[in-house]
Amino acid sequence: MDIIRVALGDYPRYEDLLLKCDMYKKEAELYKIAYDQVFGDLEQELFKLKILCIEYKKLIRYCQIEINKGKRPDFDKIENSVSEEMQGYYSDLEAMVKYHREIQELKTVTEEEMARIKQTYRNIAKLIHPDINSAAADSEVLSDLWNRTVNAYRNNDLKKLEELEFLVNRTLEELGMDHNSIVVADIEMKIMCLENEIKTITSTDPYRYKYLLEDEDKIKSKEEEFEREIDEHSSYLDELRDKYKELGGF
């Protein structure tokens, strides 16, 4: 049956690229988590300062508008209005804090476990990845198993992945599906798209965080960059607060 795959196009290359693309996406997620574990506190502090600067700039602007009209600013009204406008920013900050708390609590995965996680996912993906096996994608049972596989892979749950590998093979047998006979339409175009996607993933953040996290000097330099920005925004916030007080605000 493998002859059918080759005859229908460069299937082995397509399968390899598809699985590599998934692997690079996974690695990018891991680098993002590692980056946030190292720099998350600094990133949160800077984001909070930026939000406060935006808030005070809005307060000052609305006050100045009223003063330019020859009116005395209604500070309670202005502050309530600005507070409503800032809700989205503070929701983003709350989400950032929650995410950072969650990643700090993530279980550490050893290199050996990660290698097994990647291999087990690869084994399953070769059988029921919707872009590899369209027949599996049309099966409600196999689609459910695939969604559970993706979630387990994302959460680094090796035990669950191993259970799913067994279930996938058993289900394929029960359904009498020959997963070796796979037809991939427009395979050359899909190969080109995968090559471009891999190039994009590996040449942009968060995948590029890899090179930062592997270098202690770069980590130190990045921390110093955050600290400089924090100092700059802290000083700017003090200026804005003083300006607001001069206008009569609190």
C-alpha positions as CSV (number, residue, x, y, z in Angstrom):
1,M,0.0,0.0,0.0
2,D,3.0,2.4,0.5
3,I,3.4,2.3,-3.3
4,I,0.1,4.0,-3.6
5,R,1.3,6.9,-1.4
6,V,4.4,7.4,-3.6
7,A,2.5,7.2,-6.8
8,L,0.1,9.9,-5.6
9,G,2.8,12.4,-4.9
10,D,5.7,13.0,-2.6
11,Y,3.8,11.6,0.4
12,P,6.8,10.8,2.6
13,R,8.0,14.4,2.4
14,Y,4.5,15.8,3.0
15,E,4.1,13.6,6.1
16,D,7.5,14.5,7.4
17,L,7.0,18.2,6.9
18,L,3.5,18.1,8.5
19,L,4.9,16.4,11.6
20,K,7.9,18.7,11.7
21,C,5.6,21.7,11.5
22,D,3.6,20.4,14.5
23,M,6.9,19.8,16.4
24,Y,8.1,23.3,15.7
25,K,4.8,24.8,16.9
26,K,5.1,22.7,20.1
27,E,8.7,23.9,20.6
28,A,7.6,27.5,20.0
29,E,5.0,27.1,22.8
30,L,7.6,25.7,25.1
31,Y,10.0,28.5,24.4
32,K,7.2,31.0,25.1
33,I,6.5,29.4,28.5
34,A,10.2,29.3,29.3
35,Y,10.5,33.0,28.3
36,D,7.6,34.0,30.5
37,Q,8.9,32.0,33.4
38,V,12.1,34.0,33.2
39,F,10.8,37.4,32.3
40,G,7.2,37.3,33.3
41,D,7.5,39.3,36.5
42,L,9.3,42.1,34.8
43,E,6.9,42.0,31.8
44,Q,3.9,42.3,34.2
45,E,5.5,45.3,36.1
46,L,6.2,47.1,32.8
47,F,2.7,46.4,31.4
48,K,1.1,47.7,34.6
49,L,3.2,50.9,34.4
50,K,2.2,51.4,30.8
51,I,-1.5,51.0,31.7
52,L,-1.2,53.6,34.5
53,C,0.6,56.0,32.1
54,I,-2.3,55.6,29.6
55,E,-4.8,56.2,32.3
56,Y,-3.2,59.4,33.5
57,K,-2.8,60.7,30.0
58,K,-6.5,60.2,29.4
59,L,-7.3,62.0,32.7
60,I,-5.1,64.9,31.8
61,R,-6.5,65.1,28.3
62,Y,-10.1,65.2,29.4
63,C,-9.3,67.8,32.1
64,Q,-7.5,70.0,29.5
65,I,-10.5,69.8,27.2
66,E,-12.8,71.1,29.9
67,I,-10.3,73.8,30.9
68,N,-10.0,74.9,27.3
69,K,-13.7,75.4,27.2
70,G,-13.5,77.6,30.2
71,K,-15.1,75.1,32.5
72,R,-13.9,73.6,35.8
73,P,-13.3,69.9,35.3
74,D,-15.7,67.5,37.0
75,F,-13.1,65.1,38.3
76,D,-15.5,62.5,39.5
77,K,-17.2,62.3,36.1
78,I,-13.9,62.3,34.3
79,E,-12.4,59.6,36.5
80,N,-15.5,57.4,36.1
81,S,-15.4,57.8,32.3
82,V,-11.7,57.0,32.1
83,S,-12.2,54.0,34.4
84,E,-14.7,52.6,32.0
85,E,-12.3,53.1,29.1
86,M,-9.5,51.4,30.9
87,Q,-11.4,48.2,31.7
88,G,-10.1,46.4,28.7
89,Y,-6.5,47.2,29.7
90,Y,-7.0,46.0,33.2
91,S,-8.7,42.8,31.9
92,D,-5.6,42.2,29.8
93,L,-3.4,42.7,32.9
94,E,-5.5,40.3,34.9
95,A,-5.2,37.7,32.2
96,M,-1.5,38.2,32.1
97,V,-1.2,37.7,35.9
98,K,-3.4,34.6,35.7
99,Y,-1.3,33.1,32.8
100,H,1.9,33.8,34.6
101,R,0.7,32.2,37.8
102,E,-0.4,29.1,35.8
103,I,2.9,28.7,34.0
104,Q,4.9,29.0,37.3
105,E,2.9,26.0,38.5
106,L,3.5,23.8,35.5
107,K,5.1,20.5,36.1
108,T,8.7,20.2,34.9
109,V,9.2,17.7,32.1
110,T,12.5,16.0,31.6
111,E,14.2,15.7,28.3
112,E,13.6,12.0,28.2
113,E,9.9,12.5,28.9
114,M,9.6,15.2,26.2
115,A,11.3,12.9,23.7
116,R,8.7,10.2,24.5
117,I,5.9,12.8,24.3
118,K,7.0,13.9,20.9
119,Q,7.4,10.4,19.6
120,T,4.1,9.2,20.9
121,Y,2.3,12.2,19.4
122,R,4.1,11.5,16.1
123,N,3.0,7.9,16.1
124,I,-0.7,9.0,16.6
125,A,-0.5,11.9,14.1
126,K,0.7,9.5,11.4
127,L,-2.5,7.6,11.8
128,I,-5.2,10.2,12.4
129,H,-3.9,13.7,11.8
130,P,-6.8,15.3,9.8
131,D,-4.3,16.6,7.2
132,I,-2.8,13.2,6.7
133,N,-5.8,10.9,6.9
134,S,-9.0,12.5,5.6
135,A,-11.0,9.3,6.3
136,A,-10.1,9.6,10.0
137,A,-11.2,13.2,10.0
138,D,-14.6,12.1,8.8
139,S,-15.0,9.7,11.8
140,E,-16.6,11.2,14.9
141,V,-14.8,8.7,17.1
142,L,-11.3,9.3,15.6
143,S,-11.9,13.1,15.5
144,D,-12.6,13.0,19.2
145,L,-9.4,10.9,19.8
146,W,-7.5,13.4,17.7
147,N,-8.7,16.4,19.8
148,R,-7.8,14.6,23.0
149,T,-4.4,13.9,21.5
150,V,-3.8,17.6,20.7
151,N,-4.8,18.6,24.3
152,A,-2.6,15.9,25.8
153,Y,0.3,17.0,23.6
154,R,-0.2,20.6,24.6
155,N,-0.3,19.8,28.3
156,N,2.8,17.4,28.1
157,D,0.6,14.5,29.4
158,L,2.7,11.5,28.5
159,K,0.4,9.0,30.3
160,K,-2.6,10.3,28.4
161,L,-0.8,10.2,25.1
162,E,0.2,6.6,25.6
163,E,-3.3,5.6,26.5
164,L,-4.6,7.4,23.4
165,E,-2.0,5.7,21.1
166,F,-3.5,2.3,22.2
167,L,-7.1,3.6,21.7
168,V,-6.3,4.9,18.3
169,N,-4.8,1.7,17.1
170,R,-7.7,-0.4,18.6
171,T,-10.3,1.9,17.0
172,L,-8.7,1.8,13.6
173,E,-8.8,-2.0,13.8
174,E,-12.4,-2.0,14.9
175,L,-13.5,0.3,12.1
176,G,-11.5,-1.8,9.6
177,M,-9.7,1.3,8.3
178,D,-6.6,0.8,6.2
179,H,-4.6,3.9,7.2
180,N,-1.9,3.1,4.8
181,S,-4.0,4.0,1.7
182,I,-4.0,7.8,2.0
183,V,-4.8,10.2,-0.9
184,V,-3.6,13.8,-0.4
185,A,-5.0,16.2,-3.0
186,D,-2.7,19.1,-4.2
187,I,0.2,17.6,-2.3
188,E,2.9,19.7,-4.0
189,M,1.1,22.9,-3.1
190,K,0.6,21.7,0.5
191,I,4.3,20.8,0.7
192,M,5.2,24.3,-0.3
193,C,2.8,25.8,2.2
194,L,4.3,23.7,5.0
195,E,7.8,24.7,4.0
196,N,6.8,28.3,4.2
197,E,5.0,27.8,7.5
198,I,8.1,26.1,9.1
199,K,10.3,28.9,7.8
200,T,8.0,31.5,9.4
201,I,7.7,29.6,12.7
202,T,11.5,29.1,13.1
203,S,12.4,32.7,12.1
204,T,10.0,34.6,14.4
205,D,9.1,34.8,18.1
206,P,8.4,32.9,20.2
207,Y,10.6,30.2,18.5
208,R,13.5,32.6,18.4
209,Y,13.3,32.9,22.2
210,K,15.4,29.7,22.1
211,Y,18.5,31.6,21.2
212,L,18.0,34.1,24.0
213,L,17.3,31.5,26.6
214,E,20.4,29.5,25.7
215,D,22.7,32.5,26.4
216,E,23.1,33.8,30.0
217,D,24.6,37.1,28.7
218,K,21.5,37.6,26.5
219,I,19.2,36.8,29.4
220,K,21.0,39.4,31.6
221,S,20.9,42.0,28.8
222,K,17.1,41.4,28.3
223,E,16.5,41.8,32.1
224,E,18.5,45.1,32.0
225,E,16.4,46.2,29.0
226,F,13.2,45.5,31.0
227,E,14.6,47.3,34.0
228,R,15.5,50.4,31.9
229,E,12.0,50.5,30.5
230,I,10.5,50.1,33.9
231,D,12.5,53.0,35.3
232,E,11.6,55.2,32.3
233,H,7.9,54.5,32.6
234,S,8.0,54.9,36.4
235,S,9.6,58.4,36.0
236,Y,7.1,59.3,33.3
237,L,4.2,58.1,35.5
238,D,5.4,60.4,38.3
239,E,5.4,63.3,35.8
240,L,1.9,62.5,34.7
241,R,0.6,62.3,38.3
242,D,2.2,65.6,39.1
243,K,0.6,67.2,36.0
244,Y,-2.8,65.8,37.0
245,K,-2.4,67.2,40.5
246,E,-1.6,70.6,39.1
247,L,-4.9,70.5,37.2
248,G,-6.7,69.8,40.5
249,G,-6.9,66.0,40.3
250,F,-6.0,63.6,43.0
